């Protein structure tokens, strides 16, 4: 499992090099590979749940404003 850190570092380095020479597809591919490797580690296993709860909080905060419910949105119509 100690080699995963080296693989993540090499993926980020590859993404940086691809971005520096303006190869967007390679930079995206290396970045996604680094993200997948990070989520595979014990430290990154909570990341999908944290992102999901963050998106849920944003959704629950913006739904009354976007739905037109003036009582919850604070808009007096």
N, CA, C and O atoms as a GROMACS GRO file, in nm:
protein
  308
    1UNK      N    1   0.082  -0.120   0.000
    1UNK     CA    2   0.000   0.000   0.000
    1UNK      C    3   0.086   0.126   0.000
    1UNK      O    4   0.036   0.234  -0.030
    2UNK      N    5   0.214   0.114   0.032
    2UNK     CA    6   0.300   0.232   0.035
    2UNK      C    7   0.330   0.283  -0.106
    2UNK      O    8   0.365   0.400  -0.123
    3UNK      N    9   0.317   0.198  -0.206
    3UNK     CA   10   0.344   0.240  -0.343
    3UNK      C   11   0.231   0.325  -0.400
    3UNK      O   12   0.249   0.390  -0.503
    4UNK      N   13   0.115   0.326  -0.334
    4UNK     CA   14   0.003   0.405  -0.385
    4UNK      C   15   0.037   0.554  -0.379
    4UNK      O   16  -0.001   0.629  -0.468
    5UNK      N   17   0.107   0.595  -0.276
    5UNK     CA   18   0.147   0.736  -0.265
    5UNK      C   19   0.237   0.777  -0.380
    5UNK      O   20   0.225   0.888  -0.432
    6UNK      N   21   0.326   0.690  -0.418
    6UNK     CA   22   0.416   0.719  -0.531
    6UNK      C   23   0.335   0.725  -0.660
    6UNK      O   24   0.360   0.811  -0.745
    7UNK      N   25   0.238   0.635  -0.676
    7UNK     CA   26   0.154   0.637  -0.796
    7UNK      C   27   0.069   0.764  -0.803
    7UNK      O   28   0.051   0.820  -0.911
    8UNK      N   29   0.019   0.807  -0.690
    8UNK     CA   30  -0.059   0.932  -0.688
    8UNK      C   31   0.029   1.049  -0.725
    8UNK      O   32  -0.010   1.135  -0.803
    9UNK      N   33   0.150   1.053  -0.668
    9UNK     CA   34   0.243   1.161  -0.700
    9UNK      C   35   0.279   1.161  -0.848
    9UNK      O   36   0.283   1.267  -0.911
   10UNK      N   37   0.305   1.044  -0.904
   10UNK     CA   38   0.341   1.036  -1.046
   10UNK      C   39   0.221   1.076  -1.134
   10UNK      O   40   0.240   1.138  -1.239
   11UNK      N   41   0.100   1.043  -1.093
   11UNK     CA   42  -0.018   1.083  -1.169
   11UNK      C   43  -0.035   1.235  -1.167
   11UNK      O   44  -0.066   1.296  -1.269
   12UNK      N   45  -0.014   1.294  -1.051
   12UNK     CA   46  -0.024   1.440  -1.042
   12UNK      C   47   0.088   1.508  -1.121
   12UNK      O   48   0.066   1.612  -1.183
   13UNK      N   49   0.207   1.449  -1.119
   13UNK     CA   50   0.317   1.503  -1.198
   13UNK      C   51   0.287   1.493  -1.347
   13UNK      O   52   0.313   1.586  -1.423
   14UNK      N   53   0.230   1.378  -1.389
   14UNK     CA   54   0.190   1.363  -1.529
   14UNK      C   55   0.083   1.463  -1.569
   14UNK      O   56   0.086   1.517  -1.679
   15UNK      N   57  -0.013   1.488  -1.479
   15UNK     CA   58  -0.117   1.587  -1.507
   15UNK      C   59  -0.057   1.726  -1.521
   15UNK      O   60  -0.097   1.804  -1.608
   16UNK      N   61   0.040   1.758  -1.434
   16UNK     CA   62   0.105   1.889  -1.442
   16UNK      C   63   0.182   1.904  -1.572
   16UNK      O   64   0.176   2.010  -1.636
   17UNK      N   65   0.254   1.800  -1.611
   17UNK     CA   66   0.332   1.807  -1.735
   17UNK      C   67   0.238   1.820  -1.855
   17UNK      O   68   0.264   1.900  -1.945
   18UNK      N   69   0.131   1.743  -1.856
   18UNK     CA   70   0.036   1.753  -1.968
   18UNK      C   71  -0.029   1.891  -1.972
   18UNK      O   72  -0.051   1.945  -2.081
   19UNK      N   73  -0.060   1.948  -1.858
   19UNK     CA   74  -0.119   2.081  -1.856
   19UNK      C   75  -0.018   2.186  -1.902
   19UNK      O   76  -0.054   2.284  -1.967
   20UNK      N   77   0.108   2.165  -1.867
   20UNK     CA   78   0.212   2.261  -1.905
   20UNK      C   79   0.231   2.264  -2.057
   20UNK      O   80   0.255   2.370  -2.114
   21UNK      N   81   0.221   2.147  -2.122
   21UNK     CA   82   0.238   2.142  -2.267
   21UNK      C   83   0.104   2.152  -2.340
   21UNK      O   84   0.097   2.131  -2.461
   22UNK      N   85  -0.001   2.184  -2.266
   22UNK     CA   86  -0.135   2.210  -2.320
   22UNK      C   87  -0.198   2.089  -2.388
   22UNK      O   88  -0.254   2.099  -2.498
   23UNK      N   89  -0.188   1.975  -2.321
   23UNK     CA   90  -0.258   1.854  -2.366
   23UNK      C   91  -0.366   1.828  -2.264
   23UNK      O   92  -0.345   1.759  -2.164
   24UNK      N   93  -0.484   1.883  -2.291
   24UNK     CA   94  -0.592   1.880  -2.192
   24UNK      C   95  -0.640   1.738  -2.165
   24UNK      O   96  -0.669   1.704  -2.050
   25UNK      N   97  -0.650   1.656  -2.265
   25UNK     CA   98  -0.698   1.519  -2.246
   25UNK      C   99  -0.607   1.439  -2.154
   25UNK      O  100  -0.655   1.365  -2.067
   26UNK      N  101  -0.478   1.452  -2.173
   26UNK     CA  102  -0.383   1.382  -2.087
   26UNK      C  103  -0.388   1.433  -1.945
   26UNK      O  104  -0.378   1.354  -1.851
   27UNK      N  105  -0.403   1.563  -1.927
   27UNK     CA  106  -0.411   1.620  -1.793
   27UNK      C  107  -0.535   1.572  -1.720
   27UNK      O  108  -0.529   1.542  -1.600
   28UNK      N  109  -0.647   1.564  -1.790
   28UNK     CA  110  -0.770   1.516  -1.730
   28UNK      C  111  -0.757   1.368  -1.694
   28UNK      O  112  -0.799   1.326  -1.586
   29UNK      N  113  -0.698   1.290  -1.784
   29UNK     CA  114  -0.682   1.147  -1.759
   29UNK      C  115  -0.592   1.121  -1.638
   29UNK      O  116  -0.624   1.038  -1.553
   30UNK      N  117  -0.480   1.191  -1.630
   30UNK     CA  118  -0.390   1.174  -1.516
   30UNK      C  119  -0.456   1.221  -1.386
   30UNK      O  120  -0.436   1.160  -1.281
   31UNK      N  121  -0.533   1.329  -1.393
   31UNK     CA  122  -0.600   1.379  -1.273
   31UNK      C  123  -0.706   1.280  -1.224
   31UNK      O  124  -0.718   1.257  -1.103
   32UNK      N  125  -0.782   1.222  -1.316
   32UNK     CA  126  -0.881   1.123  -1.277
   32UNK      C  127  -0.815   0.998  -1.219
   32UNK      O  128  -0.867   0.938  -1.125
   33UNK      N  129  -0.701   0.959  -1.277
   33UNK     CA  130  -0.629   0.844  -1.223
   33UNK      C  131  -0.581   0.872  -1.081
   33UNK      O  132  -0.589   0.785  -0.994
   34UNK      N  133  -0.531   0.992  -1.057
   34UNK     CA  134  -0.488   1.028  -0.922
   34UNK      C  135  -0.605   1.030  -0.825
   34UNK      O  136  -0.590   0.988  -0.711
   35UNK      N  137  -0.720   1.078  -0.869
   35UNK     CA  138  -0.838   1.082  -0.784
   35UNK      C  139  -0.885   0.941  -0.749
   35UNK      O  140  -0.920   0.914  -0.634
   36UNK      N  141  -0.886   0.852  -0.847
   36UNK     CA  142  -0.927   0.714  -0.822
   36UNK      C  143  -0.829   0.646  -0.726
   36UNK      O  144  -0.870   0.572  -0.637
   37UNK      N  145  -0.701   0.670  -0.745
   37UNK     CA  146  -0.602   0.611  -0.654
   37UNK      C  147  -0.616   0.668  -0.513
   37UNK      O  148  -0.599   0.595  -0.415
   38UNK      N  149  -0.649   0.797  -0.502
   38UNK     CA  150  -0.666   0.857  -0.369
   38UNK      C  151  -0.788   0.800  -0.298
   38UNK      O  152  -0.783   0.774  -0.178
   39UNK      N  153  -0.897   0.781  -0.372
   39UNK     CA  154  -1.018   0.726  -0.311
   39UNK      C  155  -0.996   0.581  -0.268
   39UNK      O  156  -1.061   0.533  -0.176
   40UNK      N  157  -0.904   0.511  -0.336
   40UNK     CA  158  -0.874   0.372  -0.300
   40UNK      C  159  -0.797   0.360  -0.169
   40UNK      O  160  -0.791   0.252  -0.110
   41UNK      N  161  -0.738   0.468  -0.122
   41UNK     CA  162  -0.662   0.464   0.004
   41UNK      C  163  -0.758   0.478   0.122
   41UNK      O  164  -0.870   0.527   0.106
   42UNK      N  165  -0.716   0.434   0.240
   42UNK     CA  166  -0.803   0.449   0.358
   42UNK      C  167  -0.835   0.595   0.391
   42UNK      O  168  -0.943   0.625   0.443
   43UNK      N  169  -0.743   0.684   0.363
   43UNK     CA  170  -0.766   0.826   0.392
   43UNK      C  171  -0.876   0.882   0.302
   43UNK      O  172  -0.956   0.964   0.347
   44UNK      N  173  -0.880   0.841   0.176
   44UNK     CA  174  -0.973   0.897   0.080
   44UNK      C  175  -1.106   0.827   0.071
   44UNK      O  176  -1.190   0.866  -0.010
   45UNK      N  177  -1.129   0.724   0.150
   45UNK     CA  178  -1.254   0.650   0.140
   45UNK      C  179  -1.375   0.731   0.183
   45UNK      O  180  -1.486   0.701   0.139
   46UNK      N  181  -1.358   0.830   0.266
   46UNK     CA  182  -1.470   0.913   0.309
   46UNK      C  183  -1.501   1.027   0.214
   46UNK      O  184  -1.599   1.099   0.234
   47UNK      N  185  -1.419   1.045   0.111
   47UNK     CA  186  -1.437   1.157   0.018
   47UNK      C  187  -1.570   1.154  -0.057
   47UNK      O  188  -1.636   1.257  -0.064
   48UNK      N  189  -1.613   1.040  -0.114
   48UNK     CA  190  -1.742   1.042  -0.185
   48UNK      C  191  -1.860   1.077  -0.094
   48UNK      O  192  -1.952   1.147  -0.135
   49UNK      N  193  -1.858   1.028   0.030
   49UNK     CA  194  -1.966   1.060   0.123
   49UNK      C  195  -1.964   1.208   0.161
   49UNK      O  196  -2.069   1.270   0.175
   50UNK      N  197  -1.844   1.264   0.178
   50UNK     CA  198  -1.834   1.406   0.212
   50UNK      C  199  -1.883   1.494   0.097
   50UNK      O  200  -1.952   1.593   0.120
   51UNK      N  201  -1.849   1.457  -0.024
   51UNK     CA  202  -1.897   1.534  -0.141
   51UNK      C  203  -2.048   1.522  -0.153
   51UNK      O  204  -2.116   1.620  -0.184
   52UNK      N  205  -2.102   1.402  -0.129
   52UNK     CA  206  -2.246   1.382  -0.136
   52UNK      C  207  -2.322   1.463  -0.033
   52UNK      O  208  -2.426   1.520  -0.064
   53UNK      N  209  -2.270   1.470   0.089
   53UNK     CA  210  -2.339   1.549   0.192
   53UNK      C  211  -2.327   1.698   0.163
   53UNK      O  212  -2.420   1.774   0.193
   54UNK      N  213  -2.215   1.741   0.104
   54UNK     CA  214  -2.200   1.882   0.067
   54UNK      C  215  -2.299   1.920  -0.042
   54UNK      O  216  -2.364   2.024  -0.034
   55UNK      N  217  -2.311   1.836  -0.144
   55UNK     CA  218  -2.405   1.864  -0.253
   55UNK      C  219  -2.548   1.860  -0.202
   55UNK      O  220  -2.631   1.940  -0.246
   56UNK      N  221  -2.578   1.770  -0.110
   56UNK     CA  222  -2.712   1.763  -0.052
   56UNK      C  223  -2.744   1.890   0.027
   56UNK      O  224  -2.856   1.941   0.021
   57UNK      N  225  -2.646   1.942   0.102
   57UNK     CA  226  -2.667   2.066   0.177
   57UNK      C  227  -2.691   2.184   0.083
   57UNK      O  228  -2.777   2.267   0.110
   58UNK      N  229  -2.616   2.191  -0.025
   58UNK     CA  230  -2.635   2.298  -0.123
   58UNK      C  231  -2.773   2.286  -0.188
   58UNK      O  232  -2.842   2.385  -0.209
   59UNK      N  233  -2.812   2.163  -0.220
   59UNK     CA  234  -2.943   2.141  -0.283
   59UNK      C  235  -3.057   2.179  -0.190
   59UNK      O  236  -3.153   2.244  -0.232
   60UNK      N  237  -3.047   2.138  -0.064
   60UNK     CA  238  -3.155   2.170   0.030
   60UNK      C  239  -3.161   2.320   0.061
   60UNK      O  240  -3.268   2.372   0.094
   61UNK      N  241  -3.048   2.390   0.051
   61UNK     CA  242  -3.049   2.534   0.074
   61UNK      C  243  -3.103   2.611  -0.046
   61UNK      O  244  -3.165   2.716  -0.029
   62UNK      N  245  -3.080   2.560  -0.166
   62UNK     CA  246  -3.121   2.636  -0.285
   62UNK      C  247  -3.259   2.596  -0.338
   62UNK      O  248  -3.316   2.670  -0.418
   63UNK      N  249  -3.313   2.485  -0.296
   63UNK     CA  250  -3.443   2.441  -0.348
   63UNK      C  251  -3.556   2.539  -0.316
   63UNK      O  252  -3.635   2.567  -0.406
   64UNK      N  253  -3.567   2.592  -0.194
   64UNK     CA  254  -3.676   2.689  -0.170
   64UNK      C  255  -3.664   2.815  -0.255
   64UNK      O  256  -3.765   2.871  -0.298
   65UNK      N  257  -3.542   2.861  -0.278
   65UNK     CA  258  -3.524   2.982  -0.357
   65UNK      C  259  -3.555   2.958  -0.504
   65UNK      O  260  -3.608   3.046  -0.572
   66UNK      N  261  -3.523   2.841  -0.554
   66UNK     CA  262  -3.545   2.812  -0.695
   66UNK      C  263  -3.686   2.762  -0.723
   66UNK      O  264  -3.734   2.771  -0.835
   67UNK      N  265  -3.752   2.709  -0.620
   67UNK     CA  266  -3.886   2.655  -0.638
   67UNK      C  267  -3.996   2.758  -0.636
   67UNK      O  268  -4.109   2.727  -0.672
   68UNK      N  269  -3.966   2.880  -0.596
   68UNK     CA  270  -4.066   2.985  -0.594
   68UNK      C  271  -4.149   2.988  -0.467
   68UNK      O  272  -4.251   3.056  -0.463
   69UNK      N  273  -4.109   2.916  -0.365
   69UNK     CA  274  -4.181   2.918  -0.237
   69UNK      C  275  -4.137   3.043  -0.161
   69UNK      O  276  -4.030   3.044  -0.099
   70UNK      N  277  -4.219   3.148  -0.166
   70UNK     CA  278  -4.178   3.277  -0.111
   70UNK      C  279  -4.166   3.274   0.041
   70UNK      O  280  -4.091   3.355   0.097
   71UNK      N  281  -4.236   3.186   0.109
   71UNK     CA  282  -4.228   3.181   0.253
   71UNK      C  283  -4.090   3.136   0.298
   71UNK      O  284  -4.038   3.186   0.398
   72UNK      N  285  -4.030   3.042   0.227
   72UNK     CA  286  -3.899   2.992   0.264
   72UNK      C  287  -3.786   3.070   0.198
   72UNK      O  288  -3.676   3.076   0.251
   73UNK      N  289  -3.813   3.130   0.084
   73UNK     CA  290  -3.709   3.200   0.010
   73UNK      C  291  -3.683   3.339   0.063
   73UNK      O  292  -3.580   3.397   0.030
   74UNK      N  293  -3.768   3.394   0.141
   74UNK     CA  294  -3.749   3.528   0.196
   74UNK      C  295  -3.790   3.637   0.097
   74UNK      O  296  -3.752   3.752   0.114
   75UNK      N  297  -3.867   3.601  -0.004
   75UNK     CA  298  -3.911   3.698  -0.104
   75UNK      C  299  -4.058   3.726  -0.080
   75UNK      O  300  -4.139   3.634  -0.073
   76UNK      N  301  -4.092   3.853  -0.067
   76UNK     CA  302  -4.231   3.892  -0.043
   76UNK      C  303  -4.296   3.924  -0.176
   76UNK      O  304  -4.260   4.023  -0.240
   77UNK      N  305  -4.391   3.842  -0.219
   77UNK     CA  306  -4.456   3.862  -0.348
   77UNK      C  307  -4.595   3.915  -0.330
   77UNK      O  308  -4.666   3.938  -0.428
   0.00000   0.00000   0.00000
